[in-house]
């Protein structure tokens, strides 16, 4: 009995928060991945969702079956979202089984099956921002003298850059003379070409922020809790949504729409596929 208590105590030496943080640290090279994992794990642990309240090392097959059934019958999210939440929980458990001693749990595989009908996923994959949409959006920021937001969305429009890549831009990764931006994305280093006009505007902007800001090399920062930090991915689409409403644009344009749109416009201009790939981004 004493030996059993000692084993239990040792297994519970770490709190759930510490165990999850150790797992997240494994992905600290990608702040976006860390944020996504925290959000999705919330569905398992948060009382307003499934609400598992025990210790992570006490999770068993029945808990996992019940969580799968909970996701499977949830009517508020689409199937792909459910699969993502299930996969991220499995990732946490698989990491823990390799990282910690004496933790083993059987993760159901063959005995679970997603039901055929789920909430239809909302998608804007077929939405294209035409030139008029783009001009109105950029003019909105320019006319209200929101220089930082103007530059952010000018970069999105000109390059088709992903949100995480834009967030990761440092001012010493912008090369106005050679007209390109060097940043980091999910798959490594990315280089995007920019126009001469945008390069000139970024040159002036960088000179000003370098003189005024010594705490960070981030090209774009926001003030949160009295501290200046890089933006979150969610911020840009929320801002864009407000602007679309102000302009009366009914299309569901997101930041990723610019990526799809620039390639479509280049295709219509007769730009060959291999050149479109180079212009969209270069991976080195």
C-alpha positions in Angstrom: 0.0 0.0 0.0 2.8 2.4 0.9 4.7 1.5 -2.3 1.5 2.2 -4.4 1.2 5.7 -2.7 4.9 6.5 -3.5 4.4 5.5 -7.2 1.3 7.6 -7.4 3.0 10.6 -5.7 6.0 10.3 -8.1 3.7 10.1 -11.1 1.9 13.3 -10.0 5.1 15.2 -9.3 4.2 17.5 -12.2 1.0 19.5 -12.5 -1.2 19.4 -15.6 0.0 23.0 -16.4 3.6 22.0 -16.2 3.1 18.9 -18.4 1.3 20.8 -21.1 3.9 23.6 -21.0 6.7 21.1 -21.5 4.8 19.7 -24.5 4.3 23.2 -25.9 7.9 24.1 -25.4 8.7 21.4 -27.9 7.0 23.7 -30.5 8.3 27.0 -29.3 10.0 27.7 -32.7 6.4 28.4 -34.0 4.4 30.7 -31.7 1.4 30.1 -34.0 1.6 26.3 -33.4 1.9 26.8 -29.7 -1.2 29.0 -29.7 -3.2 26.6 -31.8 -2.3 23.6 -29.6 -3.3 25.5 -26.4 -6.6 26.5 -28.0 -7.4 22.9 -29.1 -6.4 21.3 -25.9 -8.8 23.6 -24.2 -11.7 21.6 -25.6 -10.6 18.6 -23.5 -9.7 20.3 -20.3 -12.0 23.3 -20.0 -15.2 22.7 -18.0 -17.3 24.6 -20.6 -16.4 21.9 -23.1 -15.6 18.3 -22.3 -14.1 19.2 -19.0 -11.6 16.5 -18.0 -10.7 17.5 -14.4 -8.3 14.7 -13.4 -4.5 14.5 -13.7 -3.1 13.9 -17.2 -1.3 10.8 -16.0 -4.6 9.3 -14.9 -6.2 9.6 -18.4 -7.4 6.2 -19.5 -9.1 4.5 -22.5 -12.6 5.3 -21.3 -11.8 9.0 -20.9 -10.6 9.1 -24.5 -13.6 7.1 -25.8 -15.9 9.6 -24.1 -14.0 12.6 -25.4 -14.2 11.2 -28.9 -17.9 10.7 -28.6 -18.2 14.2 -27.3 -16.4 15.6 -30.3 -18.2 13.3 -32.7 -21.6 14.5 -31.6 -20.8 18.1 -31.2 -23.0 20.2 -33.6 -21.1 23.5 -33.4 -17.9 22.7 -35.2 -17.0 21.0 -38.5 -15.5 17.6 -39.0 -12.0 18.9 -39.9 -12.0 21.0 -36.7 -13.0 17.9 -34.6 -10.2 15.9 -36.2 -7.7 18.6 -35.4 -8.7 18.7 -31.7 -8.5 14.9 -31.5 -5.1 14.8 -33.2 -3.6 17.5 -30.9 -4.8 15.6 -27.8 -3.2 12.4 -29.2 0.0 14.4 -29.8 0.1 15.5 -26.2 -0.3 11.9 -24.9 2.2 10.4 -27.3 4.7 13.1 -26.3 4.1 12.3 -22.6 4.6 8.6 -23.1 8.0 9.2 -24.7 9.0 12.0 -22.3 7.9 10.7 -18.9 8.6 7.4 -17.2 5.8 5.0 -16.3 3.0 6.8 -18.3 1.2 4.6 -20.8 -2.3 5.0 -22.2 -3.9 3.1 -25.0 -5.2 5.5 -27.6 -8.3 4.2 -29.4 -7.8 3.8 -33.2 -9.6 0.9 -34.9 -12.6 1.1 -32.6 -13.6 4.7 -33.2 -15.2 6.1 -36.3 -16.5 9.6 -37.3 -20.2 9.7 -38.0 -21.2 10.7 -41.6 -22.9 14.0 -40.9 -21.3 17.1 -39.3 -21.7 20.8 -39.4 -20.7 22.0 -42.9 -17.4 23.8 -42.8 -17.5 27.5 -43.6 -15.0 28.2 -46.4 -14.0 31.2 -48.5 -11.6 29.2 -50.7 -13.3 30.4 -53.9 -13.4 34.1 -52.9 -11.1 36.4 -54.9 -10.4 40.0 -54.1 -10.5 42.0 -57.3 -8.5 45.1 -58.0 -11.3 47.4 -56.8 -11.6 45.6 -53.5 -7.9 45.8 -52.9 -7.7 49.5 -53.8 -10.6 50.3 -51.5 -9.0 48.4 -48.6 -5.6 50.1 -49.0 -7.1 53.5 -49.5 -9.1 53.1 -46.3 -5.9 52.7 -44.3 -4.1 55.4 -46.2 -6.9 58.0 -45.9 -7.2 57.5 -42.2 -3.4 57.8 -41.8 -3.0 54.3 -40.4 0.5 53.9 -41.8 1.3 50.7 -40.0 -1.8 48.9 -41.0 -1.5 50.3 -44.5 2.0 48.7 -44.8 0.8 45.4 -43.2 -1.9 45.0 -45.8 0.2 46.4 -48.6 2.6 43.5 -47.9 -0.3 41.0 -47.8 -1.6 42.3 -51.1 1.7 42.5 -53.0 3.3 39.3 -51.8 0.6 36.9 -50.8 2.6 36.4 -47.6 1.1 34.2 -44.9 0.1 35.8 -41.5 2.7 34.0 -39.5 5.4 35.0 -42.0 4.4 38.7 -41.7 4.4 38.5 -37.9 7.9 37.1 -38.0 9.4 39.9 -40.1 12.3 41.7 -38.4 13.2 45.1 -39.7 16.7 43.9 -40.6 15.0 41.3 -42.8 13.7 44.0 -45.1 16.0 44.9 -48.0 14.6 48.0 -49.7 17.5 48.4 -52.1 17.1 44.8 -53.5 13.3 45.0 -53.0 12.7 41.8 -51.0 11.6 40.7 -47.6 13.3 37.8 -45.8 11.3 36.1 -43.1 10.5 32.7 -41.4 7.5 30.6 -42.0 6.2 27.2 -41.0 8.6 25.4 -43.4 11.6 27.6 -43.0 13.1 30.7 -44.5 11.0 32.6 -47.1 11.8 35.4 -49.5 9.2 37.7 -51.1 9.7 40.4 -53.7 8.1 43.8 -53.3 7.5 46.8 -55.6 9.8 49.8 -55.7 7.1 52.0 -54.1 6.5 49.7 -51.2 10.3 49.3 -50.7 10.6 53.1 -50.4 7.8 53.3 -47.9 9.3 50.5 -45.8 12.7 52.2 -45.9 11.2 55.4 -44.4 9.2 53.5 -41.8 12.2 51.4 -40.7 14.4 54.4 -40.2 11.8 55.9 -37.9 11.1 52.8 -35.8 14.8 52.0 -35.4 15.4 55.4 -33.9 12.3 55.2 -31.6 12.3 51.5 -30.6 15.2 49.7 -29.0 13.4 46.8 -27.4 12.5 44.7 -30.4 13.6 44.0 -34.0 10.0 43.1 -35.0 8.9 45.1 -38.0 5.3 45.4 -36.6 4.3 45.4 -32.9 1.2 46.1 -30.9 0.8 47.2 -27.3 -0.8 44.6 -25.0 -0.8 44.8 -21.2 1.6 47.8 -21.3 4.1 45.7 -23.3 5.0 45.9 -27.0 4.7 42.5 -28.7 4.4 40.9 -32.1 0.8 40.6 -33.4 -1.3 37.5 -33.1 -2.6 35.9 -36.3 -6.2 36.5 -35.3 -5.8 40.3 -35.1 -5.4 40.9 -38.9 -8.5 39.1 -39.9 -10.5 40.8 -37.2 -9.2 44.2 -38.4 -9.9 43.3 -42.0 -13.5 42.2 -41.1 -14.2 45.6 -39.6 -12.8 47.5 -42.6 -14.9 45.3 -45.0 -18.0 46.2 -43.0 -17.1 49.9 -43.1 -16.6 49.8 -46.9 -19.7 47.7 -47.5 -17.7 44.9 -49.1 -19.8 41.7 -48.7 -17.1 39.3 -49.8 -15.6 37.1 -47.1 -12.1 38.4 -47.7 -9.4 37.2 -45.3 -5.6 37.7 -45.3 -5.2 34.3 -47.1 -7.6 35.6 -49.8 -4.8 38.0 -50.9 -2.5 35.1 -51.4 -5.0 33.3 -53.6 -6.0 36.5 -55.4 -2.5 37.6 -56.4 -1.8 34.3 -58.0 -5.1 34.4 -59.8 -4.4 37.9 -61.1 -1.0 36.9 -62.3 -2.5 33.9 -64.1 -5.0 36.1 -65.9 -2.1 38.4 -66.9 -0.4 35.4 -68.6 2.3 34.8 -66.0 3.6 31.2 -66.4 3.1 28.8 -63.5 6.8 28.5 -62.7 7.1 32.3 -62.5 4.0 32.5 -60.3 5.6 30.0 -57.9 8.8 32.1 -57.8 6.9 35.4 -57.3 4.6 33.9 -54.6 7.6 33.0 -52.5 11.1 31.5 -52.6 12.1 29.0 -50.0 15.8 28.8 -49.2 
